[in-house]
Amino acid sequence: MKKFARALRLSVAVAVIFCAMTALMAEESQNSEVAVIDQLCQNFTFQGDNAAHDPFKPLITKKVVEPLKIERQPEPAPQKEVKKVIPPLKLTVTGICGNENVREAVIQFENDEHIVRPGQVVNGKFKVVDIENGRVVVYSIREARRAAFALNEN
């Protein structure tokens, strides 16, 4: 047991000496570190475009741009659209022939005589829709509407 107590005292003494040495070395290294930092600061000074700049203020600031005032001209009054007057179709039915299944009509349109059947387009201006006993029904392409023309009995 005496050996154990002696070994314990010896280890405590070594630990105290070790702690004291470590604290002394840390203090010396801290002093030497401060000295090195001071020496570096004296040798290398900061020289740049922003050396006198406050480090807590931003380097880049936004410029305030005043909005431009645009003088607007009053808009001219809209011109009224002039509608094109489309003259109605002028055609004369001079004759109708055929039976219930197949009929043809003779018409006069723009000083020309035409023989027409249902479904036929004449001069790109109208389409013959139907030929009945006493009249011809056409669809005017320009007017976009139907018209019926009775047989001229002259």
N, CA, C and O of each residue as an XYZ file, in Angstrom:
616
protein
N       0.811     -1.167      0.000
C       0.000      0.000      0.000
C       0.872      1.254      0.000
O       0.512      2.274     -0.588
N       2.040      1.163      0.676
C       2.950      2.304      0.725
C       3.449      2.638     -0.669
O       3.626      3.803     -1.025
N       3.672      1.594     -1.448
C       4.160      1.821     -2.813
C       3.077      2.536     -3.641
O       3.358      3.398     -4.474
N       1.865      2.144     -3.376
C       0.756      2.745     -4.122
C       0.585      4.225     -3.756
O       0.352      5.064     -4.626
N       0.706      4.539     -2.442
C       0.590      5.919     -1.984
C       1.732      6.750     -2.542
O       1.532      7.901     -2.930
N       2.904      6.187     -2.584
C       4.077      6.894     -3.105
C       3.902      7.157     -4.594
O       4.193      8.249     -5.081
N       3.425      6.149     -5.307
C       3.213      6.311     -6.750
C       2.137      7.362     -7.014
O       2.222      8.126     -7.976
N       1.125      7.390     -6.147
C       0.048      8.359     -6.301
C       0.557      9.771     -6.063
O       0.211     10.680     -6.817
N       1.362      9.976     -5.041
C       1.927     11.302     -4.774
C       2.814     11.746     -5.920
O       2.791     12.906     -6.332
N       3.586     10.818     -6.421
C       4.491     11.135     -7.521
C       3.708     11.546     -8.759
O       4.075     12.494     -9.453
N       2.625     10.823     -9.030
C       1.828     11.157    -10.215
C       1.116     12.494    -10.042
O       0.975     13.237    -11.013
N       0.665     12.820     -8.833
C       0.032     14.115     -8.572
C       1.067     15.216     -8.760
O       0.762     16.254     -9.346
N       2.257     15.008     -8.282
C       3.308     16.011     -8.423
C       3.638     16.230     -9.897
O       3.822     17.368    -10.329
N       3.711     15.177    -10.648
C       4.008     15.291    -12.089
C       2.881     16.033    -12.791
O       3.126     16.855    -13.674
N       1.635     15.739    -12.393
C       0.484     16.399    -13.021
C       0.497     17.885    -12.716
O       0.199     18.688    -13.599
N       0.836     18.280    -11.485
C       0.889     19.704    -11.124
C       1.978     20.392    -11.911
O       1.772     21.490    -12.428
N       3.133     19.763    -12.010
C       4.244     20.343    -12.772
C       3.849     20.467    -14.244
O       4.159     21.474    -14.881
N       3.174     19.463    -14.788
C       2.760     19.478    -16.200
C       1.779     20.616    -16.461
O       1.897     21.327    -17.459
N       0.811     20.787    -15.562
C      -0.187     21.863    -15.721
C       0.490     23.220    -15.639
O       0.156     24.121    -16.408
N       1.426     23.381    -14.728
C       2.129     24.654    -14.592
C       2.937     24.947    -15.837
O       2.983     26.092    -16.286
N       3.572     23.938    -16.401
C       4.388     24.117    -17.613
C       3.503     24.473    -18.808
O       3.858     25.311    -19.638
N       2.362     23.827    -18.871
C       1.444     24.080    -19.990
C       0.910     25.499    -19.922
O       0.828     26.176    -20.947
N       0.547     25.961    -18.733
C       0.045     27.322    -18.578
C       1.129     28.324    -18.923
O       0.853     29.332    -19.574
N       2.349     28.068    -18.503
C       3.461     28.966    -18.803
C       3.725     29.022    -20.297
O       3.966     30.097    -20.848
N       3.681     27.866    -20.958
C       3.927     27.824    -22.412
C       2.796     28.517    -23.174
O       3.042     29.189    -24.176
N       1.562     28.355    -22.702
C       0.436     29.005    -23.371
C       0.539     30.510    -23.254
O       0.246     31.233    -24.206
N       0.956     30.987    -22.083
C       1.100     32.429    -21.892
C       2.212     32.973    -22.769
O       2.077     34.051    -23.346
N       3.305     32.241    -22.873
C       4.423     32.676    -23.719
C       4.030     32.672    -25.183
O       4.364     33.586    -25.936
N       3.305     31.613    -25.579
C       2.909     31.546    -26.995
C       1.911     32.651    -27.324
O       1.925     33.190    -28.430
N       1.033     32.996    -26.357
C       0.067     34.067    -26.587
C       0.805     35.394    -26.701
O       0.501     36.201    -27.579
N       1.754     35.619    -25.838
C       2.547     36.853    -25.905
C       3.317     36.913    -27.213
O       3.378     37.964    -27.850
N       3.897     35.814    -27.613
C       4.672     35.815    -28.849
C       3.738     35.965    -30.059
O       4.117     36.574    -31.060
N       2.522     35.414    -29.970
C       1.561     35.539    -31.073
C       1.111     36.987    -31.238
O       1.016     37.482    -32.361
N       0.836     37.665    -30.136
C       0.449     39.074    -30.174
C       1.583     39.899    -30.760
O       1.350     40.812    -31.552
N       2.803     39.577    -30.371
C       3.955     40.313    -30.881
C       4.096     40.113    -32.388
O       4.393     41.059    -33.118
N       3.884     38.893    -32.849
C       3.977     38.608    -34.290
C       2.893     39.364    -35.053
O       3.151     39.913    -36.124
N       1.681     39.392    -34.501
C       0.571     40.094    -35.170
C       0.864     41.584    -35.255
O       0.623     42.203    -36.292
N       1.377     42.163    -34.184
C       1.714     43.593    -34.197
C       2.788     43.891    -35.229
O       2.712     44.891    -35.943
N       3.783     43.027    -35.308
C       4.856     43.229    -36.268
C       4.336     43.123    -37.699
O       4.725     43.915    -38.557
N       3.461     42.154    -37.963
C       2.893     42.005    -39.319
C       2.034     43.213    -39.694
O       2.046     43.661    -40.840
N       1.290     43.735    -38.718
C       0.450     44.907    -38.989
C       1.301     46.117    -39.328
O       0.895     46.939    -40.149
N       2.453     46.244    -38.727
C       3.321     47.381    -39.033
C       3.990     47.212    -40.388
O       4.165     48.187    -41.120
N       4.360     45.999    -40.723
C       5.044     45.757    -41.997
C       4.092     45.828    -43.196
O       4.463     46.345    -44.250
N       2.876     45.314    -43.042
C       1.932     45.247    -44.157
C       0.680     46.055    -43.817
O      -0.243     45.549    -43.177
N       0.662     47.279    -44.240
C      -0.526     48.100    -44.010
C      -1.496     47.914    -45.170
O      -1.083     47.647    -46.299
N      -2.777     48.055    -44.887
C      -3.806     47.892    -45.916
C      -3.848     49.145    -46.765
O      -4.121     50.242    -46.278
N      -3.573     48.957    -48.035
C      -3.641     50.069    -48.973
C      -4.504     49.633    -50.147
O      -4.155     48.713    -50.886
N      -5.594     50.286    -50.300
C      -6.496     49.954    -51.396
C      -7.405     51.132    -51.685
O      -7.265     52.213    -51.113
N      -8.330     50.894    -52.580
C      -9.260     51.962    -52.947
C     -10.126     52.361    -51.766
O     -10.539     53.515    -51.648
N     -10.395     51.410    -50.903
C     -11.323     51.656    -49.807
C     -10.633     51.622    -48.445
O     -11.222     51.146    -47.474
N      -9.395     52.120    -48.352
C      -8.647     52.061    -47.095
C      -9.298     52.914    -46.029
O      -9.273     52.551    -44.853
N      -9.880     54.039    -46.407
C     -10.481     54.934    -45.420
C     -11.965     54.633    -45.225
O     -12.658     55.359    -44.512
N     -12.439     53.598    -45.837
C     -13.872     53.274    -45.789
C     -14.243     52.622    -44.458
O     -13.506     51.801    -43.913
N     -15.393     53.012    -43.966
C     -15.922     52.402    -42.745
C     -16.325     50.960    -43.079
O     -17.137     50.757    -43.982
N     -15.789     49.961    -42.385
C     -16.091     48.565    -42.755
C     -17.527     48.160    -42.478
O     -17.964     47.102    -42.931
N     -18.270     48.978    -41.744
C     -19.647     48.625    -41.432
C     -20.651     49.267    -42.389
O     -21.856     49.055    -42.259
N     -20.164     50.039    -43.337
C     -21.029     50.621    -44.355
C     -20.832     49.830    -45.647
O     -19.722     49.375    -45.923
N     -21.874     49.660    -46.432
C     -21.726     48.878    -47.670
C     -20.851     49.609    -48.684
O     -20.868     50.837    -48.770
N     -20.090     48.832    -49.449
C     -19.239     49.411    -50.491
C     -20.082     49.929    -51.655
O     -19.782     50.978    -52.225
N     -21.131     49.195    -52.003
C     -21.967     49.551    -53.146
C     -23.288     50.077    -52.620
O     -23.962     49.423    -51.823
N     -23.641     51.242    -53.067
C     -24.914     51.819    -52.663
C     -25.780     52.012    -53.896
O     -25.280     52.273    -54.990
N     -27.060     51.881    -53.707
C     -27.989     52.061    -54.819
C     -28.212     53.545    -55.048
O     -28.416     54.318    -54.111
N     -28.168     53.922    -56.314
C     -28.441     55.302    -56.649
C     -29.947     55.465    -56.813
O     -30.610     54.638    -57.439
N     -30.464     56.521    -56.254
C     -31.887     56.789    -56.365
C     -32.108     57.541    -57.669
O     -31.555     58.619    -57.887
N     -32.918     56.956    -58.519
C     -33.208     57.558    -59.811
C     -34.612     58.130    -59.752
O     -35.574     57.423    -59.452
N     -34.715     59.400    -60.035
C     -36.019     60.046    -60.047
C     -36.776     59.603    -61.298
O     -36.198     59.561    -62.384
N     -38.044     59.278    -61.161
C     -38.800     58.858    -62.347
C     -38.983     60.032    -63.309
O     -39.184     61.176    -62.901
N     -38.906     59.711    -64.578
C     -39.082     60.724    -65.605
C     -40.554     61.020    -65.783
O     -41.389     60.116    -65.766
N     -40.860     62.269    -65.951
C     -42.237     62.645    -66.214
C     -42.401     62.775    -67.720
O     -41.708     63.549    -68.380
N     -43.324     62.008    -68.232
C     -43.571     62.009    -69.669
C     -44.854     62.783    -69.931
O     -45.918     62.481    -69.391
N     -44.715     63.771    -70.764
C     -45.898     64.537    -71.125
C     -46.618     63.789    -72.237
O     -46.060     63.547    -73.307
N     -47.818     63.443    -71.974
C     -48.584     62.670    -72.947
C     -49.502     63.594    -73.736
O     -50.157     64.485    -73.197
N     -49.516     63.341    -75.009
C     -50.414     64.068    -75.893
C     -51.795     63.435    -75.771
O     -51.904     62.213    -75.668
N     -52.837     64.234    -75.781
C     -54.164     63.622    -75.764
C     -54.380     62.818    -77.042
O     -54.016     63.239    -78.140
N     -54.975     61.670    -76.863
C     -55.197     60.796    -78.014
C     -56.236     61.413    -78.931
O     -57.241     61.954    -78.469
N     -55.992     61.333    -80.229
C     -56.981     61.884    -81.154
C     -58.260     61.058    -81.082
O     -58.242     59.859    -80.807
N     -59.343     61.729    -81.334
C     -60.642     61.048    -81.302
C     -60.666     59.979    -82.390
O     -60.248     60.229    -83.521
N     -61.148     58.803    -82.052
C     -61.167     57.747    -83.065
C     -62.100     58.127    -84.210
O     -63.207     58.630    -84.014
N     -61.611     57.867    -85.387
C     -62.423     58.165    -86.567
C     -63.470     57.080    -86.730
O     -63.213     55.893    -86.529
N     -64.625     57.518    -87.091
C     -65.695     56.560    -87.295
C     -65.388     55.735    -88.544
O     -65.015     56.250    -89.598
N     -65.565     54.444    -88.365
C     -65.331     53.560    -89.497
C     -66.460     53.707    -90.499
O     -67.643     53.650    -90.161
N     -66.056     53.897    -91.726
C     -67.044     54.017    -92.788
C     -67.304     52.615    -93.314
O     -66.411     51.958    -93.848
N     -68.526     52.178    -93.155
C     -68.866     50.845    -93.630
C     -69.050     50.875    -95.135
O     -69.686     51.764    -95.702
N     -68.469     49.873    -95.749
C     -68.617     49.757    -97.190
C     -70.023     49.273    -97.486
O     -70.492     48.277    -96.936
N     -70.663     49.987    -98.348
C     -72.006     49.590    -98.739
C     -71.868     48.594    -99.882
O     -71.358     48.903   -100.959
N     -72.340     47.400    -99.603
C     -72.278     46.341   -100.614
C     -73.625     46.317   -101.322
O     -74.665     46.097   -100.703
N     -73.586     46.543   -102.612
C     -74.874     46.530   -103.322
C     -75.440     45.110   -103.357
O     -74.695     44.137   -103.473
N     -76.759     45.007   -103.255
C     -77.357     43.670   -103.296
C     -77.213     43.056   -104.692
O     -77.020     43.740   -105.697
N     -77.319     41.724   -104.690
C     -77.226     41.011   -105.978
C     -78.371     41.425   -106.882
O     -79.509     41.596   -106.445
N     -78.043     41.578   -108.133
C     -79.082     41.875   -109.120
C     -79.006     40.788   -110.187
O     -78.118     40.772   -111.040
N     -79.947     39.911   -110.103
C     -80.026     38.880   -111.132
C     -81.484     38.638   -111.463
O     -82.378     38.890   -110.655
N     -81.698     38.148   -112.660
C     -83.055     37.894   -113.137
C     -83.147     36.448   -113.549
O     -82.309     35.958   -114.306
N     -84.172     35.750   -113.050
C     -84.397     34.351   -113.422
C     -85.307     34.376   -114.653
O     -86.454     34.820   -114.584
N     -84.776     33.895   -115.774
C     -85.564     33.915   -117.008
C     -86.192     32.578   -117.324
O     -87.134     32.505   -118.114
N     -85.675     31.497   -116.708
C     -86.282     30.203   -116.972
C     -85.817     29.139   -116.011
O     -84.690     29.168   -115.516
N     -86.730     28.171   -115.747
C     -86.416     27.017   -114.900
C     -86.908     25.786   -115.633
O     -88.034     25.752   -116.128
N     -86.046     24.764   -115.699
C     -86.465     23.532   -116.359
C     -85.948     22.329   -115.589
O     -85.020     22.458   -114.791
N     -86.532     21.172   -115.815
C     -86.114     19.945   -115.164
C     -87.227     19.383   -114.314
O     -88.345     19.898   -114.323
N     -86.922     18.317   -113.569
C     -87.917     17.696   -112.698
C     -87.459     17.810   -111.248
O     -86.541     18.571   -110.945
N     -88.101     17.050   -110.345
C     -87.786     17.139   -108.920
C     -86.328     16.775   -108.624
O     -85.726     17.355   -107.720
N     -85.749     15.827   -109.369
C     -84.392     15.351   -109.093
C     -83.320     16.287   -109.646
O     -82.346     16.598   -108.960
N     -83.501     16.727   -110.872
C     -82.484     17.555   -111.523
C     -83.168     18.779   -112.105
O     -84.051     18.675   -112.956
N     -82.736     19.952   -111.625
C     -83.286     21.196   -112.157
C     -82.143     22.101   -112.568
O     -81.054     22.069   -111.995
N     -82.420     22.902   -113.571
C     -81.497     23.922   -114.036
C     -82.275     25.202   -114.201
O     -83.488     25.196   -114.414
N     -81.551     26.304   -114.098
C     -82.204     27.595   -114.274
C     -81.367     28.443   -115.212
O     -80.145     28.314   -115.283
N     -82.052     29.301   -115.921
C     -81.387     30.249   -116.802
C     -81.537     31.608   -116.126
O     -82.646     32.076   -115.868
N     -80.374     32.238   -115.844
C     -80.405     33.528   -115.156
C     -79.588     34.540   -115.950
O     -78.699     34.185   -116.724
N     -79.917     35.814   -115.735
C     -79.118     36.891   -116.298
C     -78.442     37.599   -115.129
O     -79.105     38.084   -114.212
N     -77.101     37.652   -115.177
C     -76.330     38.283   -114.106
C     -75.206     39.080   -114.754
O     -74.419     38.531   -115.525
N     -75.127     40.357   -114.449
C     -74.115     41.265   -114.991
C     -74.076     41.197   -116.516
O     -73.011     41.048   -117.115
N     -75.222     41.306   -117.120
C     -75.384     41.332   -118.576
C     -74.899     40.060   -119.259
O     -74.611     40.085   -120.455
N     -74.803     38.956   -118.536
C     -74.450     37.662   -119.118
C     -75.540     36.676   -118.756
O     -76.162     36.772   -117.698
N     -75.762     35.730   -119.648
C     -76.736     34.689   -119.373
C     -75.987     33.443   -118.918
O     -74.979     33.053   -119.509
N     -76.506     32.823   -117.846
C     -75.853     31.635   -117.277
C     -76.900     30.550   -117.099
O     -78.047     30.826   -116.748
N     -76.489     29.310   -117.346
C     -77.311     28.149   -117.018
C     -76.681     27.558   -115.758
O     -75.517     27.158   -115.760
N     -77.482     27.511   -114.668
C     -76.924     27.123   -113.365
C     -77.640     25.912   -112.806
O     -78.784     25.619   -113.152
N     -76.918     25.205   -111.913
C     -77.447     24.052   -111.178
C     -77.208     24.289   -109.691
O     -76.387     25.135   -109.338
N     -77.901     23.567   -108.808
C     -77.649     23.723   -107.372
C     -76.197     23.365   -107.016
O     -75.664     22.358   -107.482
N     -75.564     24.214   -106.177
C     -74.177     23.993   -105.751
C     -73.165     24.717   -106.619
O     -71.978     24.722   -106.293
N     -73.596     25.328   -107.713
C     -72.667     25.988   -108.626
C     -72.374     27.406   -108.136
O     -73.270     28.103   -107.660
N     -71.096     27.832   -108.257
C     -70.680     29.185   -107.897
C     -70.539     29.976   -109.185
O     -69.901     29.520   -110.134
N     -71.132     31.162   -109.219
C     -71.119     31.988   -110.424
C     -70.212     33.196   -110.186
O     -70.462     34.009   -109.296
N     -69.160     33.299   -110.990
C     -68.201     34.415   -110.982
C     -67.612     34.694   -109.588
O     -67.131     35.801   -109.347
N     -67.639     33.753   -108.699
C     -67.104     33.934   -107.344
C     -67.920     34.887   -106.494
O     -67.451     35.326   -105.444
N     -69.148     35.224   -106.926
C     -69.959     36.199   -106.204
C     -71.132     35.575   -105.478
O     -71.542     36.083   -104.435
N     -71.677     34.505   -105.988
C     -72.777     33.835   -105.294
C     -72.787     32.368   -105.668
O     -72.216     31.941   -106.672
N     -73.479     31.597   -104.793
C     -73.605     30.154   -104.996
C     -75.091     29.835   -105.073
O     -75.892     30.341   -104.287
N     -75.443     28.988   -106.029
C     -76.841     28.567   -106.184
C     -77.107     27.509   -105.128
O     -76.470     26.455   -105.130
N     -78.049     27.782   -104.218
C     -78.355     26.861   -103.135
C     -79.420     25.869   -103.576
O     -79.275     24.663   -103.379
N     -80.495     26.382   -104.176
C     -81.607     25.507   -104.541
C     -82.364     26.129   -105.708
O     -82.445     27.348   -105.854
N     -82.909     25.250   -106.526
C     -83.784     25.693   -107.614
C     -85.136     25.035   -107.370
O     -85.252     23.809   -107.378
N     -86.157     25.861   -107.151
C     -87.504     25.358   -106.888
C     -88.375     25.632   -108.110
O     -87.886     26.126   -109.126
N     -89.661     25.312   -108.012
C     -90.551     25.478   -109.163
C     -90.608     26.923   -109.662
O     -90.521     27.156   -110.868
N     -90.749     27.877   -108.779
C     -90.947     29.243   -109.238
C     -89.861     30.204   -108.799
O     -90.003     31.408   -109.011
N     -88.755     29.715   -108.181
C     -87.716     30.631   -107.722
C     -86.360     29.927   -107.600
O     -86.258     28.700   -107.587
N     -85.325     30.769   -107.511
C     -83.946     30.297   -107.339
C     -83.423     30.922   -106.041
O     -83.504     32.134   -105.841
N     -82.878     30.055   -105.155
C     -82.308     30.525   -103.887
C     -80.790     30.517   -104.030
O     -80.186     29.503   -104.382
N     -80.182     31.687   -103.745
C     -78.720     31.809   -103.865
C     -78.156     32.330   -102.547
O     -78.870     32.928   -101.742
N     -76.843     32.087   -102.341
C     -76.113     32.608   -101.179
C     -75.091     33.608   -101.705
O     -74.183     33.245   -102.453
N     -75.245     34.881   -101.305
C     -74.330     35.932   -101.741
C     -73.065     35.861   -100.887
O     -73.130     35.991    -99.664
N     -71.945     35.660   -101.514
C     -70.674     35.520   -100.788
C     -70.254     36.860   -100.197
O     -69.787     36.896    -99.059
N     -70.401     37.947   -100.917
C     -70.002     39.273   -100.426
C     -70.906     39.745    -99.295
O     -70.427     40.323    -98.320
N     -72.213     39.503    -99.417
C     -73.160     39.947    -98.397
C     -73.272     38.950    -97.244
O     -73.737     39.304    -96.161
N     -72.856     37.728    -97.469
C     -72.935     36.654    -96.487
C     -74.382     36.433    -96.046
O     -74.672     36.346    -94.853
N     -75.281     36.343    -97.024
C     -76.682     36.066    -96.702
C     -77.346     35.418    -97.911
O     -76.840     35.468    -99.032
N     -78.494     34.810    -97.640
C     -79.280     34.152    -98.700
C     -80.264     35.150    -99.304
O     -80.700     36.112    -98.672
N     -80.581     34.866   -100.548
C     -81.613     35.664   -101.238
C     -82.343     34.742   -102.191
O     -81.760     33.808   -102.743
N     -83.626     35.013   -102.379
C     -84.446     34.213   -103.299
C     -84.923     35.128   -104.421
O     -85.357     36.255   -104.182
N     -84.835     34.623   -105.651
C     -85.257     35.392   -106.816
C     -86.352     34.606   -107.535
O     -86.186     33.440   -107.892
N     -87.459     35.284   -107.728
C     -88.608     34.628   -108.356
C     -88.424     34.618   -109.870
O     -87.693     35.433   -110.433
N     -89.105     33.677   -110.506
C     -89.065     33.531   -111.963
C     -89.721     34.756   -112.588
O     -90.838     35.130   -112.231
N     -89.004     35.379   -113.534
C     -89.520     36.543   -114.236
C     -90.451     36.062   -115.322
O     -90.034     35.326   -116.217
N     -91.683     36.458   -115.260
C     -92.659     35.920   -116.184
C     -92.900     36.851   -117.356
O     -93.993     36.814   -117.922
N     -91.978     37.659   -117.745
C     -92.134     38.549   -118.895
C     -91.891     37.817   -120.186
O     -91.980     38.413   -121.259
